[in-house]
Amino acid sequence: MRSSKPGSLDEDWFFQALMECYLPLLKVLENSSCSNNQNPKLTISLSPTLLSLLNDQDLKNRFPKWLKTRLNILKTVNKDQKNSADFLANNISIQLSDWSACEGDLIKRFSDLRKSNVIDILTCAATHGYLPLLRENTECVFAQLSTAVKEHIRFFGINPQGIWLPECAYFEGLDKLMIENGLRYSVLDGHGVLHAKPRPKYGIYAPICTKNGVAFFGRDSASTLPVWSSRQGYPGDSNYREFHRDLGWDLPFETLAEIGIDKPRPLGLKLNKITGQNVSLKEKAFYQAEDAAVKVKEHAKEYLLSRNIQLKNLYKAINQEPLLVAPFDAELFGHWWFEGPKFLSEIFKQAGEQDIEFTKLNDVLKETSRLQLCDPCPSSWGQGGFHKYWINERNSWLIPEWSNAGKAMVERCENGVKNQLEIRVLQQAARELLLSQSSDWSFILKAGTTTELAKERIERHLKRFWLLINSLGNDEGLPQSKLMELEKEDCIFPLIQANDWQRHQKPLAVKE
């Protein structure tokens, strides 16, 4: 996967995530772990694609300039916007200084937190493929998992024990493919555990284990909703920063053109507060950081108090220590909910007052001697609880495309190759297939946002896949210059093994 072009939409997405989410999260975890009266524990998933982006030197080199460009834009605001702009500029300057101090090596910082027992790092499917929709060719599911494990080992030097299943999506038999890749636990939405067979004795408040030896934890909606929901939870408070109002929509075209953007779009520069759920974007008041900081402390206290009461009631009901699992998209903290990292910081600070302890999922398994044997229910954490958000009238056309390509990949691997050049061709085809399978494309098509971008990416990767695969079946083959061009453009997963798409994962046979 080549670096995005400077000023491109996908580069903006990544850089905004760095500025608003990953840098603040790291700082919260590092600061909290250094405090004598705090004991932060967190399980976090770092996907192979995210790690590839974090490791990309071109992106690392461009990020500081991207931040400085936004600092310069903030200098142009009018007098009414100045206080909010100054606060945001100071916040961006902190991220720039933090980035420079670690020379952009966020992977090392995550690794150091893991070694310090602050976090446990899960992997994810290689390109966040929605696994139930790939199951027609189970080799494609296996390859999504095995490629992810190889990448995790490459970046952290250890085998991942757990995985965040994309969209918490589970199907019967997935646990067997997981254990074959050394993956021993994951998280499901609550109904995936509650509807397991037999019904779990302790519901979602203790992990279960399949006969194949994979443990599953269930999401607790009571712990999740207050932090996740902008309508029923904390992120919708009128004092918090408004996500949808961005300077990128308000700046004149001339200013956007100066930074290489040809039409209005979000820049990650938000100066307004929510003000009220029914207040139009144009009428949103300016953000007051001091008011938001007061609310963060109040909400953290309220959240911990509610969890304390919940835990005590559960203990009385099940007569053992209950476990509350509250998983979220990482970008909720800082990107979608600007105050999210500060909320986490307050949670760690105030936890002792409510006698609440944090833990990591792998620590729970180490400390638990016996787990109930259950078969999880097929499920996801998407709308409706199953698969309809990723297979519907807007995106179902993708399923036969993936199926046909997956079948061709498996058959080609079974037939063997003639030489090392053909192995390279097959490995590049594997990359293109994985890149086409991202569930993000299905999500975008359903949501109706940037659909042209999603269609263009899907078609590009599938077109390249078929070009590569079909070249193996003719006498002319693929010009080496074309192969090198594709390897340069889509260079993700350097350790990829095409034999992962074989039914028995044997080394590819090179025919004489």
VOLUM-268260 format. One line per field, with one value per residue (C-alpha): x, y, z; residue in one letter. Coordinates in nm, 2 decimals. Each point is the difference from the previous one (the first is absolute). Layout:
REM residues N
X = [X, ...] .
Y = [Y, ...] .
Z = [Z, ...] .
res = [A, ...] .
***
This chain:
REM residues 512
X = [0.00, 0.17, 0.00, -0.30, 0.06, 0.07, -0.33, -0.21, -0.32, 0.13, 0.32, -0.22, -0.19, 0.32, 0.16, -0.32, 0.00, 0.36, -0.06, -0.33, 0.02, 0.32, 0.24, -0.24, -0.07, 0.36, 0.07, -0.29, 0.12, 0.36, -0.08, -0.25, 0.24, 0.26, -0.23, 0.04, -0.37, -0.12, 0.00, -0.12, -0.07, -0.13, -0.04, 0.05, -0.01, 0.26, -0.10, 0.27, -0.11, 0.03, 0.34, 0.11, -0.11, 0.17, 0.32, -0.01, 0.29, -0.15, -0.30, 0.22, 0.19, -0.32, -0.19, 0.19, -0.06, -0.37, -0.02, 0.18, -0.23, -0.30, 0.18, 0.04, -0.36, -0.11, 0.20, -0.25, -0.32, -0.20, -0.01, -0.32, 0.17, 0.34, -0.04, -0.12, 0.27, 0.28, -0.11, 0.00, 0.34, 0.15, -0.14, 0.15, 0.33, 0.00, -0.05, 0.27, 0.25, -0.10, 0.05, 0.34, 0.11, -0.06, 0.11, -0.34, 0.06, -0.34, 0.04, 0.29, -0.21, -0.28, 0.25, 0.15, -0.34, -0.06, 0.34, -0.10, -0.32, -0.22, -0.16, -0.05, 0.01, -0.25, 0.04, -0.29, -0.07, 0.26, -0.22, -0.30, -0.18, -0.36, 0.08, -0.35, -0.03, 0.33, -0.08, -0.10, 0.37, 0.12, 0.36, -0.07, -0.10, 0.31, 0.22, -0.15, 0.09, 0.34, 0.12, -0.11, 0.20, 0.31, -0.02, -0.05, 0.31, 0.19, -0.08, 0.00, 0.21, -0.26, -0.30, -0.33, -0.22, -0.32, -0.17, -0.27, -0.23, -0.11, -0.34, 0.00, -0.13, -0.01, -0.11, -0.01, 0.35, 0.19, 0.15, 0.18, 0.16, 0.10, 0.17, 0.19, 0.16, 0.07, -0.28, -0.15, -0.26, -0.22, -0.30, -0.36, -0.30, -0.22, -0.25, 0.28, 0.08, -0.35, -0.14, 0.28, -0.07, -0.04, -0.10, 0.29, -0.06, 0.15, -0.13, 0.24, 0.17, 0.25, 0.18, -0.11, 0.21, -0.07, 0.10, 0.28, 0.15, -0.08, -0.14, -0.26, -0.09, -0.34, -0.06, -0.19, -0.24, -0.06, 0.37, 0.02, -0.30, 0.09, 0.34, -0.10, -0.34, 0.00, -0.38, -0.03, 0.35, 0.27, 0.14, -0.32, 0.04, -0.05, 0.34, 0.20, 0.15, -0.22, 0.13, -0.19, 0.09, 0.35, 0.19, 0.04, -0.36, 0.02, 0.33, 0.01, 0.10, 0.31, 0.13, -0.07, 0.17, 0.32, 0.03, -0.08, -0.37, -0.23, -0.34, -0.13, 0.06, 0.08, 0.35, -0.01, -0.05, -0.31, -0.06, -0.36, -0.18, -0.31, -0.21, -0.31, -0.13, -0.25, 0.22, 0.10, 0.37, 0.00, -0.12, 0.24, 0.18, 0.38, 0.17, 0.10, 0.27, -0.04, -0.37, 0.07, 0.27, -0.24, -0.25, 0.26, 0.07, -0.37, -0.07, 0.30, -0.12, -0.36, 0.12, 0.21, -0.27, -0.25, 0.25, 0.05, -0.37, -0.03, 0.29, -0.13, -0.35, 0.16, 0.21, -0.32, -0.17, 0.28, 0.20, 0.33, 0.21, -0.16, 0.19, -0.12, 0.13, -0.05, 0.15, 0.00, 0.14, 0.34, -0.08, -0.30, 0.27, 0.11, -0.13, -0.37, 0.00, 0.27, -0.01, 0.03, 0.37, -0.06, -0.29, 0.22, 0.26, -0.26, -0.13, 0.35, 0.04, -0.33, -0.03, 0.15, -0.26, -0.27, 0.20, 0.00, 0.29, 0.10, 0.13, 0.10, -0.18, 0.31, 0.05, -0.36, 0.07, 0.33, -0.18, -0.30, 0.04, -0.32, -0.22, -0.35, 0.00, -0.24, -0.04, -0.04, -0.30, 0.07, -0.02, 0.16, -0.01, -0.15, -0.35, -0.25, 0.27, 0.09, 0.12, -0.25, 0.21, 0.26, -0.23, -0.29, -0.14, 0.29, 0.30, -0.11, 0.15, 0.34, -0.06, 0.02, 0.30, 0.19, -0.12, 0.11, 0.34, 0.05, -0.08, 0.24, 0.27, -0.04, 0.00, 0.31, 0.19, -0.11, 0.14, 0.35, 0.23, 0.29, 0.26, 0.08, -0.14, -0.34, 0.02, 0.04, -0.30, -0.21, 0.10, -0.09, -0.33, -0.05, 0.06, -0.25, -0.26, 0.05, -0.02, -0.33, -0.15, 0.00, -0.34, 0.05, -0.10, -0.33, -0.06, 0.06, -0.23, -0.28, 0.05, 0.00, 0.32, 0.29, -0.15, 0.19, 0.33, -0.11, -0.11, 0.33, 0.21, -0.20, 0.02, 0.37, 0.10, -0.22, 0.12, 0.36, -0.08, -0.14, 0.28, 0.25, -0.19, -0.08, 0.37, 0.09, -0.22, 0.15, 0.33, 0.08, -0.02, 0.01, 0.28, 0.24, -0.02, -0.38, 0.05, 0.25, -0.24, -0.27, 0.23, 0.11, -0.35, -0.16, 0.29, -0.18, 0.07, 0.37, -0.02, -0.31, -0.01, -0.22, -0.01, -0.23, -0.27, 0.06, -0.23, 0.29, 0.24, 0.28, 0.30, -0.08, 0.11, 0.24, -0.03, 0.31] .
Y = [0.00, 0.32, 0.32, 0.22, 0.31, 0.32, 0.18, -0.31, -0.09, -0.33, 0.17, 0.25, -0.29, -0.16, 0.32, 0.11, -0.33, 0.05, 0.35, -0.05, -0.37, -0.19, 0.26, 0.11, -0.36, -0.08, 0.30, -0.09, -0.36, 0.11, 0.27, -0.22, -0.29, 0.23, 0.12, -0.18, -0.01, -0.12, -0.35, 0.04, -0.32, -0.01, -0.25, 0.16, -0.13, 0.13, -0.13, -0.10, 0.28, 0.26, -0.13, 0.02, 0.37, 0.08, -0.16, 0.18, 0.24, 0.23, 0.06, 0.05, 0.27, 0.18, 0.00, 0.29, 0.22, -0.09, 0.11, 0.33, 0.07, -0.02, 0.23, 0.25, -0.02, 0.07, 0.32, 0.13, -0.02, 0.30, 0.16, -0.19, -0.33, 0.09, -0.15, -0.34, 0.02, 0.07, -0.30, -0.23, 0.14, -0.07, -0.35, -0.06, 0.14, -0.26, -0.28, 0.14, 0.01, -0.35, -0.13, 0.15, -0.13, -0.36, 0.06, -0.13, -0.35, -0.07, -0.37, 0.00, 0.19, -0.25, -0.28, 0.16, 0.03, -0.37, -0.10, 0.21, -0.20, 0.31, -0.13, -0.32, 0.03, -0.20, -0.05, 0.03, -0.17, 0.11, 0.26, 0.00, -0.24, -0.08, -0.37, -0.15, 0.13, -0.17, -0.34, -0.16, -0.04, -0.06, 0.03, 0.37, 0.03, -0.20, 0.23, 0.31, -0.14, -0.14, 0.31, 0.21, -0.23, 0.03, 0.38, 0.01, -0.21, 0.23, 0.31, -0.13, -0.31, -0.22, -0.21, 0.18, -0.20, 0.18, 0.16, 0.27, -0.16, 0.26, 0.14, -0.28, -0.22, -0.37, -0.31, -0.37, -0.15, 0.32, -0.10, -0.30, 0.24, 0.23, -0.28, -0.12, 0.34, 0.01, 0.24, -0.10, 0.27, 0.28, 0.22, -0.04, 0.21, -0.09, -0.22, -0.20, -0.13, 0.01, -0.21, -0.25, -0.37, -0.09, 0.34, 0.13, -0.03, 0.34, 0.17, 0.26, 0.06, -0.28, -0.14, -0.32, -0.25, -0.21, -0.36, 0.11, 0.19, 0.37, 0.23, 0.27, 0.30, 0.17, 0.37, 0.16, 0.26, 0.17, 0.08, 0.10, 0.22, 0.31, 0.03, -0.09, 0.17, 0.36, 0.01, -0.20, 0.03, 0.25, 0.09, 0.19, 0.25, 0.36, 0.10, -0.25, 0.08, -0.03, -0.26, 0.10, 0.37, 0.04, 0.29, -0.20, 0.07, 0.37, 0.11, 0.18, -0.21, 0.21, -0.10, -0.37, 0.02, 0.13, -0.32, -0.22, -0.07, 0.05, 0.00, 0.04, -0.30, -0.04, 0.10, -0.11, 0.36, 0.03, 0.32, -0.05, -0.18, -0.22, 0.27, -0.21, -0.30, 0.20, 0.30, 0.04, -0.02, 0.37, 0.10, -0.21, 0.21, 0.00, -0.26, 0.07, -0.24, 0.09, -0.10, -0.32, -0.09, 0.03, -0.22, -0.27, -0.03, -0.02, -0.26, -0.22, 0.01, -0.08, -0.29, -0.16, 0.03, -0.17, -0.28, -0.04, -0.05, -0.23, -0.22, -0.03, -0.10, -0.26, -0.15, -0.06, -0.16, -0.23, -0.05, 0.05, 0.30, 0.14, 0.13, 0.30, 0.02, 0.34, 0.00, 0.31, 0.12, 0.15, 0.32, 0.07, 0.13, 0.33, -0.01, -0.05, 0.11, 0.26, -0.02, -0.39, -0.02, 0.24, -0.21, -0.31, 0.19, 0.10, -0.36, -0.13, 0.28, -0.05, -0.38, -0.05, 0.22, -0.24, -0.32, -0.10, -0.19, -0.02, -0.31, -0.13, -0.29, -0.22, 0.05, -0.12, -0.32, -0.05, 0.04, -0.22, -0.37, -0.13, 0.14, -0.12, -0.18, 0.17, 0.05, 0.37, 0.12, 0.15, 0.38, 0.34, 0.33, 0.17, 0.13, -0.28, -0.21, -0.22, 0.06, 0.23, 0.32, -0.18, -0.19, 0.21, 0.15, 0.25, -0.23, -0.36, 0.01, -0.03, -0.35, -0.19, 0.22, -0.11, -0.36, -0.04, 0.16, -0.21, -0.32, 0.09, 0.08, -0.34, -0.19, 0.18, -0.08, -0.37, -0.02, 0.12, 0.23, -0.02, 0.22, 0.27, 0.27, -0.17, -0.02, 0.38, 0.04, -0.22, 0.18, 0.34, -0.15, -0.09, 0.36, 0.13, -0.25, 0.09, 0.37, -0.05, -0.19, 0.29, 0.03, 0.37, 0.00, -0.17, 0.24, 0.30, -0.13, -0.06, 0.34, 0.19, 0.20, 0.03, -0.29, 0.09, -0.04, -0.34, -0.12, 0.12, -0.18, -0.33, 0.00, 0.10, -0.29, -0.26, 0.11, -0.04, -0.33, -0.14, 0.14, -0.18, -0.33, -0.02, 0.07, -0.33, -0.19, 0.12, -0.03, 0.37, 0.04, 0.34, 0.25, 0.03, 0.38, -0.02, -0.23, 0.23, 0.29, -0.18, -0.12, 0.36, 0.14, -0.26, -0.11, -0.09, -0.33, -0.07, -0.35, -0.11, -0.37, -0.10, -0.36, 0.12, -0.03, -0.37, -0.24, -0.15, 0.29, -0.19, 0.17, 0.10, -0.27, 0.14, -0.21, -0.08] .
Z = [0.00, -0.11, 0.20, -0.07, -0.21, 0.20, 0.06, -0.10, 0.19, 0.13, 0.13, 0.18, 0.16, 0.13, 0.12, 0.18, 0.18, 0.11, 0.12, 0.18, 0.11, 0.00, 0.13, 0.28, 0.10, 0.02, 0.22, 0.23, 0.05, 0.05, 0.25, 0.19, 0.02, 0.16, 0.27, 0.34, 0.07, -0.34, -0.16, -0.36, -0.19, -0.35, -0.28, -0.34, -0.36, -0.24, -0.34, -0.26, -0.23, 0.27, 0.10, -0.36, -0.01, 0.33, -0.14, -0.34, -0.02, -0.26, 0.22, 0.30, -0.19, -0.11, 0.32, 0.17, -0.31, 0.01, 0.36, -0.07, -0.29, 0.24, 0.24, -0.27, -0.10, 0.36, -0.01, -0.27, 0.21, 0.09, 0.35, 0.11, -0.06, 0.15, 0.35, -0.14, -0.27, 0.26, 0.21, -0.30, -0.13, 0.34, -0.01, -0.35, 0.12, 0.28, -0.25, -0.22, 0.29, 0.11, -0.35, -0.03, 0.34, -0.10, -0.37, -0.11, 0.13, 0.15, -0.04, 0.24, 0.25, -0.02, 0.03, 0.31, 0.16, -0.07, 0.16, 0.30, 0.04, -0.06, -0.32, -0.18, -0.38, -0.21, -0.37, -0.25, -0.34, -0.25, -0.18, 0.24, -0.23, 0.11, 0.06, -0.02, -0.36, -0.10, 0.14, -0.33, -0.06, 0.36, -0.12, -0.05, 0.37, 0.10, -0.21, 0.16, 0.34, -0.08, -0.18, 0.30, 0.23, -0.21, 0.00, 0.38, 0.04, -0.24, 0.20, 0.36, -0.01, 0.17, -0.11, 0.08, 0.23, -0.07, -0.30, -0.05, -0.25, -0.25, 0.11, 0.27, -0.28, 0.07, -0.19, 0.09, -0.03, 0.01, 0.33, -0.17, -0.25, 0.29, 0.20, -0.30, -0.01, 0.37, 0.08, 0.34, 0.08, -0.13, 0.07, -0.12, 0.03, 0.30, -0.19, -0.16, 0.35, 0.16, -0.28, 0.01, 0.04, 0.28, 0.14, 0.22, 0.37, 0.07, -0.32, -0.13, 0.33, -0.04, -0.31, -0.17, -0.19, -0.31, -0.04, -0.23, 0.29, -0.09, 0.27, -0.07, 0.21, -0.04, -0.04, 0.29, -0.15, 0.34, 0.03, -0.37, -0.07, 0.22, -0.17, -0.35, -0.06, -0.10, 0.07, 0.32, 0.13, 0.10, -0.35, -0.08, 0.29, -0.11, 0.13, -0.20, -0.34, -0.31, -0.24, -0.31, -0.01, -0.16, -0.14, -0.32, -0.08, 0.08, -0.15, -0.34, -0.31, -0.03, 0.34, -0.07, -0.33, 0.17, 0.19, -0.30, 0.06, -0.29, 0.18, 0.36, 0.24, 0.37, 0.10, 0.36, 0.11, 0.22, 0.20, 0.12, 0.27, -0.03, 0.17, -0.03, -0.19, -0.20, -0.07, -0.36, -0.09, -0.10, 0.34, 0.21, 0.27, 0.03, 0.20, 0.36, 0.11, 0.37, 0.00, -0.18, 0.25, 0.29, -0.17, -0.07, 0.37, 0.08, -0.26, 0.10, 0.36, -0.10, -0.23, 0.27, 0.26, -0.24, -0.07, 0.38, 0.06, -0.30, 0.12, 0.35, -0.12, -0.24, 0.27, 0.21, -0.31, -0.12, 0.32, -0.16, -0.11, -0.32, -0.30, -0.20, -0.35, -0.17, -0.35, -0.23, -0.33, 0.10, -0.20, 0.23, 0.24, -0.15, -0.35, 0.03, 0.36, 0.05, 0.38, -0.01, 0.09, 0.29, 0.11, 0.01, 0.20, 0.26, 0.01, 0.09, 0.26, 0.17, -0.01, 0.34, 0.16, -0.12, 0.07, -0.36, -0.16, -0.36, -0.17, -0.34, -0.17, -0.01, 0.37, 0.06, -0.18, 0.19, 0.33, -0.09, 0.06, -0.17, -0.27, -0.11, -0.33, -0.24, -0.38, -0.07, -0.21, -0.35, 0.06, -0.05, 0.18, -0.31, -0.05, 0.07, 0.17, -0.30, -0.36, -0.18, 0.02, -0.21, -0.23, -0.13, -0.32, -0.02, 0.05, -0.06, -0.35, 0.17, 0.13, -0.33, -0.10, 0.32, -0.04, -0.36, 0.07, 0.31, -0.19, -0.27, 0.25, 0.18, -0.33, -0.13, 0.33, -0.03, -0.35, 0.10, -0.18, -0.25, 0.15, 0.26, -0.23, 0.01, 0.38, 0.00, -0.24, 0.23, 0.31, -0.16, -0.10, 0.36, 0.11, -0.25, 0.11, 0.37, -0.08, -0.19, 0.30, 0.25, 0.17, 0.00, -0.37, 0.08, 0.29, -0.22, -0.27, 0.25, 0.18, -0.33, 0.08, -0.24, -0.20, -0.31, 0.19, 0.13, -0.35, -0.15, 0.25, -0.02, -0.38, 0.00, 0.22, -0.17, -0.34, 0.11, 0.16, -0.33, -0.20, 0.22, 0.02, -0.37, -0.09, 0.17, -0.25, -0.33, -0.18, 0.00, 0.37, 0.17, -0.09, 0.29, -0.02, 0.06, 0.29, 0.15, -0.04, 0.18, 0.27, 0.06, 0.01, 0.22, 0.21, 0.32, 0.18, -0.10, 0.17, -0.19, -0.10, -0.28, 0.13, 0.27, -0.26, -0.04, 0.18, 0.19, 0.01, -0.15, -0.17, -0.36, -0.24, -0.26, -0.32, -0.20] .
res = [M, R, S, S, K, P, G, S, L, D, E, D, W, F, F, Q, A, L, M, E, C, Y, L, P, L, L, K, V, L, E, N, S, S, C, S, N, N, Q, N, P, K, L, T, I, S, L, S, P, T, L, L, S, L, L, N, D, Q, D, L, K, N, R, F, P, K, W, L, K, T, R, L, N, I, L, K, T, V, N, K, D, Q, K, N, S, A, D, F, L, A, N, N, I, S, I, Q, L, S, D, W, S, A, C, E, G, D, L, I, K, R, F, S, D, L, R, K, S, N, V, I, D, I, L, T, C, A, A, T, H, G, Y, L, P, L, L, R, E, N, T, E, C, V, F, A, Q, L, S, T, A, V, K, E, H, I, R, F, F, G, I, N, P, Q, G, I, W, L, P, E, C, A, Y, F, E, G, L, D, K, L, M, I, E, N, G, L, R, Y, S, V, L, D, G, H, G, V, L, H, A, K, P, R, P, K, Y, G, I, Y, A, P, I, C, T, K, N, G, V, A, F, F, G, R, D, S, A, S, T, L, P, V, W, S, S, R, Q, G, Y, P, G, D, S, N, Y, R, E, F, H, R, D, L, G, W, D, L, P, F, E, T, L, A, E, I, G, I, D, K, P, R, P, L, G, L, K, L, N, K, I, T, G, Q, N, V, S, L, K, E, K, A, F, Y, Q, A, E, D, A, A, V, K, V, K, E, H, A, K, E, Y, L, L, S, R, N, I, Q, L, K, N, L, Y, K, A, I, N, Q, E, P, L, L, V, A, P, F, D, A, E, L, F, G, H, W, W, F, E, G, P, K, F, L, S, E, I, F, K, Q, A, G, E, Q, D, I, E, F, T, K, L, N, D, V, L, K, E, T, S, R, L, Q, L, C, D, P, C, P, S, S, W, G, Q, G, G, F, H, K, Y, W, I, N, E, R, N, S, W, L, I, P, E, W, S, N, A, G, K, A, M, V, E, R, C, E, N, G, V, K, N, Q, L, E, I, R, V, L, Q, Q, A, A, R, E, L, L, L, S, Q, S, S, D, W, S, F, I, L, K, A, G, T, T, T, E, L, A, K, E, R, I, E, R, H, L, K, R, F, W, L, L, I, N, S, L, G, N, D, E, G, L, P, Q, S, K, L, M, E, L, E, K, E, D, C, I, F, P, L, I, Q, A, N, D, W, Q, R, H, Q, K, P, L, A, V, K, E] .
***
